[in-house]
Amino acid sequence: MRNYLREERSRVFAEISSDSSRLVCNSNGGVALWEMPPTIACAYNPMLFIRTRYLFRVGAFVPAQSIQPNYIHIVGNKFMCDSNVNAPLYIGYYDIGNVERTAEIPTGQSSVVVPSISRIIGVATDNDSPKRAFIKVSNHIYICQGTAYEDDNFICSSNGVVLYKTIDSFDTAYLDIYKGDGTLGIKLCAESIGGVTIYDASAVVRHWFAEHLSDDIADIVPDGALFVRFMVKGLGGVNSSYQFLAVNAVAQIGEDSSLLALNAKALTKMPEITLYEGYPLDYSVLSGTSPFATPLGNTSAMSVCRIKIGDTAFSTLADTDDNDITSDSSLIYLTKKMGVRVISKAVPSQPFYVRWINQLGGVDYYMFSTQQKLQATVKSSNAHTVYAPDMKNARTNTKVYSITTENKVTVGADNVNNDVFGVLSRLPFSPMIEWYNEELSKWIALGVSKFDGEENTKSNTNNIEITFNLPNINTQF
């Protein structure tokens, strides 16, 4: 079988250009046209590779479709169709004197001879109708020579070579998905339906993300928890290969799962990010096929990199008179080149600092402050009876041998502006949420136990409350 990208389908007719080569191609399985997903896309939406199998209409190879192309060829001074017409056909043309004329092919005939032909104008089913490059009548698609035609079942060249979709046959086909380093990741197998075979790479590559966010202290960190590179080979012919970037992101209904528009941009919807002394902070940048320059250096191509926030990475945001712009009496900073607003604030009295992978595939940070409600619970305990022969000196006649614990914390924020609330309301749906433990100077994974994302659209601010599951308490049982 010969493989081509659908966008390069004109190569099929150029490279397989004779009836004999078309017969050989059909005997070897025909032509597969491939449609590929966007080069950079959300891993948690379908990333579809679609293979459609075609055969040439040549010799004994005849389409199963009830409606088929019927080309009108110019052979000398004759108009000739591929097969007999089933209704009168009127062909508009110019003769060699550049005079517009009309020729009729009667019902049941396939050709008509005229004195001379300069070029064809179009075709119609009655003499008074406008002449068009192609028309559909009954079980025929009449197409004028010089017109390329394509629909769901046929791809036809401008000189009348027809590829038809194999709707009446089934085959088993394979697609190899390679990891970014070129090693084979998995071989996908699927059955065709109506000549079409569909493979969803997202179901595979989403399992290749790193289990945890990177704790590398470098200024620029390509984070394997945020992206996966993968490759496919051979879809555009022998020795062809194509690299893709699956981002740990998701698009909602009505949104585009392609992330090409976010190339070289920060992956956050936060209007600004806040820097607290002693707490780590970075922002995430998507890079396409070329590295991207950031304040701290270049990113890696085809990656999502986390860029550290540091004193050299930004300057104060100023007005037209070069006066510092402030927010709540704090300086506002602007990361050079990236335009990410950074506000420096004092650490609150009761900090609860979290980070999470957002729906764009970047990492967001937020400081819950003022108050948290901690709840450590023993959910159940198991005990067995202890034999006590000396009742006077015995301490018990039961002994606990295991307990089950639960550890929760409830955090919240009041009067959150709607831009920030929109981001925070998506936090509970993140695949990875972590809390910064100040005592350990480590990030600890969290799960969401309870969340109510009620929003009052009449107000410019809203309140939010989330209950997280902390790691269970280890016990001495």
N, C-alpha and C positions, 0 to 999 in steps of 0.2 A: 504494500500500500504506500502511496505517495502522500506525504504530509505537507500541508501548507497552512500558514495563517490566513484566516478569512480576509483580512485587510490586504493580503498580497495575492488574492485569487487570480488576478490577471496573469500571474506567472504560470498558472496551470495551462492556459491556452498557448502561451509562448513556448513552454518547455515540452509540452506533449502536443505536437503540432501536426501529426499525420494520423490517418485512420489506422494504420498498422500499429503505431505506438499507443494509440488509444485502446485498441483491442488488447495489447499486451498489458497495459495498465489495468484494465478491467479484470483481466484474468488473474492479476496479482492482488486483487482486492479493491481496486479503484482509487479514489482520491478522498483523503480526510481533510476537511477544513476545520481549523481550530479557532475558537474564540477564547481569549484569556481575560482574567480579571485585571483590575487596575494594578499597576506596578507597586503601589503603596496603598494598603487597605486595612480596614478593621478586621482583626482575626476572629472576632466574635459575631461576624456576619458572614454569609456565604461568600467564598472566594472560588468562583466556578470556572472550570475548564470545560468547554463544550465542544465535543467532536461530532461533526456531521459527515456522514459517509455519502459519497456521490459516485455514480458511474457515468461514463460517456454514452450518449445515445449513438450507437454505431453497430453495424452488423446485426447480430441476433439480440443485442442488448437493447431492450425496449422498456420505457418507463411504465410503471403500474398505475400512474396517476390518470384519472379520467379526463382531465383537461391538460393538453400538451402544446408546446410551442410548434407553430407551423410557419417557418421562415419563408419570406418572399425574397428569392434570390434574383439577381439580374444576370442573365446569361446571354451575352450578345445583345440582341434586340428582343429578348424574351423575358417576361416575368414568370418565374417558376416557383411554386410552393413545394414544401416537403411532402405534402399529401393533398389529396383532393379536398376542395372546399365544400362545406355543407350548406352554403348560402351564397348568393351572388356577392362578389368581392370587387370593390372599386378602388383602383390604385391611381393616385395622383402623381404626376411626374412631369419633368421638362424634357422636351426632345432636344436634339443637337442644335436647333435654332433658338433654344431658350424659350420656347412657347409652352405654356402650361397645358397639359392634356390629361385625360382620364382614360384608363383601360379597364375592361371588365373581364374577370374570370368567372364563367358561369358555374352554377351549382354542379357538382360532380366532376369538375375539371380541376387541373392543377397548374395550368399555364395559359398564357396568352402572348401572342406575337404582335409587336407594334413596329412601325417604320424605323424609329430610332429612340434611344434613351440617353439622356445626359445625366440626370440624377432623379432619385425618387423623392417625392414630397411626403406621402403618407398613404394610409389605407382607411376605408370606411365600408360599411355594409349597404349604403345607398349613395347615389351619386350626389345628392344635395348636402350630405353631412360633411362637416370639416374632416379633412384627412389628417390622421394622427400616426405617430411613429409605430404604435402598436394598439391593437384592440382585442378584447376578449369576446368571442362569439361562440355560444354553445360549448362544444368540447375542444375548441381551438383558441390558441393565442396567436394571432397573426402579427408578425413582427417584420418590419421593413429591414432590408439589408442596410448595414451601416449602423444599426441600433443595437446596443447591448441591452440585455433584459435580465432582470432578477426578481424572483419572488420566493416564497417559503419553500418551493419545491424545485425550482430550476435556476440555473445560472447559465446564461447564454452569451456567447461572444458576439461581437458586431458582425462577424461573417457567418454566423449560423451554427457554430459548434455548440452542442447542448450537453450540459451536465445535469443529471437528475438525481434527486435524493432517493435513497434506497428505502422507501417506505414499506416495502413488502418483504424485507429480510431482516434477520437479527444476527448480531455477532457479539462476541465477547472481546473487549478491548482493555488495554492496560495503560496506566499512566504512572511513570516513575517520578516520585518527588524526592529531590536531593536536598540535603542540608546545605547551609551556606558554605561549608568547607569542601563541598563537592562529593561527599560520601552519600550513598543511597540511604534515604530515610525510610521510605516505605514504597511498596508497589501497590497501587490502587487498581482494582478490577471492577468492571461494571458491564452490564448488558445494555445493548442499544434498544431504543423504542422508537419505531418509525424512522430509523436511520440516525437517531441522535443519541449520543452517550454523554452523560454529565458526571463530572467528578467535582467534589467539594473539598478543596485542599484545607479549608479552615478547620474541618473536623480533625485533621491530623496536626497541623502546625501549632495550634493553640496549646498542645500538650508539650511543646518544646520550649516554652518560656522557662526561665530560671525560677526556682521555687521561692526565692526571696529577693527583695531589692538589694542592690549592691551597697556595701558599706565601704567601698574604696574611697580613700580620702583625697584622691587626685582632683584637680580643678575641673577636668572634663572626663566623665565616666560614661562610656557606652554601656547601658544597663540591659542585660539579657532578660530581665523580668519584664521589660517594656517592648521588646521587639525580637523578631526571629527572621533571619534571612533564609530563603529557600530558592531552589532552582528547578526548572524543567528543561529537558533537552529534546531536540529532534522535532519539535512541533512545526518548525518552519523549514524543515528539510534536514538533510544529513549535516551533522556538525553544528547545528544551530543550538543555542542555549539562551535562557532568559532568567534573570534574577528578579526576585520579588521580595518585598518587605511586608511582613505581617506584624501589625502593631497591636499591642494589648489594649484594644479600644473596641467600642461598639457604637453603631448608629441606630437611631430609632426610626420607626416607620415614617416615611416621607423624607428622611435624611439620606444623603449620599454616603455610602460606606467607603468611597474612595477618599484618601487623605492627601492626594497630590496637591490640593490647594493649600495645605498647611506646610508644605516644604519650606524649610528655613524659618519657621515660625515657632514661637513658644506654645507648648501644648497645655494651655490653661485658659479657663474662662474667668478666673479671678480678676477683678478690676485692678487689684494690687496685691502684693504679697508683703508679709510683715516679718521683719528681722528682729529677733530677740537675742540679746547678748547671752552667749553660752549655749545656744541651741542651733543645731545644723539647719541649713536652708539652701535650697537650690531650685532651679527651674529646668524644665525639660524642653529640648529642641529636636525637631524632626529634620533629618537630613536625607535628601534623595540620592541621586546617582553621583553627586559631587559633594565633597566636604563643604562645610559652611563656616565662615569666620565668626567667632564670638569674641567677647572682650578678653577671654583668657586663652584663646587659641582656636585651632580648627577642630571641628567635629570629625567623626568618622563617616564616610559615605555609607548610605543605606543603613541608617541606624537611628535610634532615639538616644540622645546623650543628655545626661544631667549635668548642668553647669552650676558650679558652686557660686554662692553669693559671698563676695569679699570686698574689702575697702577699695581695692583697685578696679573692681569690676563695674562700678557705677559712680555717677556724679550727682550732685543735688539738682533737683528740678527747679528751674528758675523762671521768673516771668520775663517780660520784654525789657524790663529795667535791670535785669540781672539780680533781682532780689529773690532769696530763697522762698519757695512756696512751701507752706507747712500744712499739716493736717493734725488737728488736736494738739497743736503746739509741738508736733514732731516734724522733723525734716522729711521731705519726700525725696527719694532717690530714683534715678532712672538708669537702668542698665544700658551701657553704651551699645549701640547698634541694634539691640534687641527691643528696646522701648518698653521693657517690663518695669512697672512702677514698684518701687520698694520703699516701705515705710519702716523706720526704726522706732521701736517702742520699748518701754520698760517692761521687765518680766512681771506678770501679775502675782498677787499674793498666793493664789491657789492655781498654779498652772497645770493644765492637762493638754499636752502638745501631741498632735496626731499628724500622720501623713497617710496618703492613700493614692492608689492608681486611679486617675480619673477616667472619664469615658472617652477622652481624646487620646489616651495612652501616655499621658504625662503624670508627674507626681505633684499633688497639691499638699499644702501644709495649712494647719489652722490651730490656733491656741484657744482652747476653752478655758475660761477663767472664772474667778469669784468663788464658785462652789461646785463640788461634785459629791454625789451620794454613793458611798461604797457599801457593798453588801456581800459579805462572805457568809455562805450558808452550808450547813450540813444537810444534804438532801435525804440521805438514808444511812443507816448503820446496820451491821450484821453482827450477831452475837451467838455464842453457843453456851450451853449449860456446863458449869464446872462442878465436879463432884467435891463436896465439902464434908469429909468424915468427922472433922473437929469443928462443930458449929460454933463453939465458944471463941476460937481463935481465927475462924475464917473471916475474910474481908468481903467476899461476894460469892454468889453461886452462878453468876454469868460473867462472860468475858467478851468484850467487843473485839472482833478480829478484822473488821474492815469498815470504812466509812466512805461515802461518796460526797464530794464537795462541789460547791458552785461558787464562783467568784465574779461579781458583777460591779460595774460602775455606771452611774447615770450622769451624763453631762448635758449641758445646755447652754444656750446663748439667747439673750433677749434683745429685742429691737435691732435685729440684723437687717441691713438694707437688702433690697430685693436682688441685687446683682450677686451678692455673696450668698444669700439664702438659696438662690437657684443652684449654686455650686454645692453648698453643704447638703441640700436635700438629695443630692445624688451620691453623697458619701456612703450611706448604708448599703448601696448596691455595688460597691467596689469589690473586686476579687481579692484585694489585699489592703488591709488597714493595719497600721502599726502605731503604737504609743511610745513616746520617748520617756523611759524610766530615768529620772535624774540621778537616783542613787547609784544605779548601775552604769549610767551613761550608755545605755543600749536601747535599741528599738525592740519592742515586744509586740507580737502579733495579737490582734483583736478579732473577735467576731461580733456581729450585731445580734443582740437579743430582742430588742424592741425599738420600733421607730414609728412615729406618726408624722407624716410629712404634710400636715394640714397647712394650707396657705390661704391667707385672706387677701384677695386681689385688690380690695379697696384701700389697703394700707400700703404705705411705702416701706414699712418694716414688718418683720415677722419674728416669731419666737421659734426656737427649735430645741428638741430634746431627743437624745439618743441613749439607749442603754447598751453598753458593750459587755461582752463576755471576756473577762480577763482569764489568763491561764488558771486552770484549777489548782487549788492548794495541794501541794504534795504532803502526804501524811506519813507517819511512822508506823504504818500498818503493812 
